[in-house]
Amino acid sequence: MSATDAFKQLPSIGSPFKIPESNPLTKKSDSSFGDTLGKFISDVNKTQVDAADKTMKFASGEITDIHEVMAASEEATISLMLLLEMRKKALEGYQELMRTPV
């Protein structure tokens, strides 16, 4: 058996330059940047409300695990810090565009 016969027996994997249809990079998204940002803002709000709720439940004695309360509180703090940094970068970008001469 020659080397070419051995390659002919291998299953075909298709063209190496063709991008598969299931590639997430080529998938069309129905959501816009504004929708994604709005969802992120609502998620941050949800984590803030959840952390406040767990804190109130801990203070009233319904939750006895301080680790759960602190984890929720830190998650809310970190997500809010990320949102504030995103706002800061967006404002810096807008200000840079406004300084651009026409």
Secondary structure, 3 states (H helix, E strand, C coil): CCHHHHHHHCCCCCCCCCCCCCCCCCCCCCCCHHHHHHHHHHHHHHHHHHHHHHHHHHHHCCCCCHHHHHHHHHHHHHHHHHHHHHHHHHHHHHHHHHHCCC
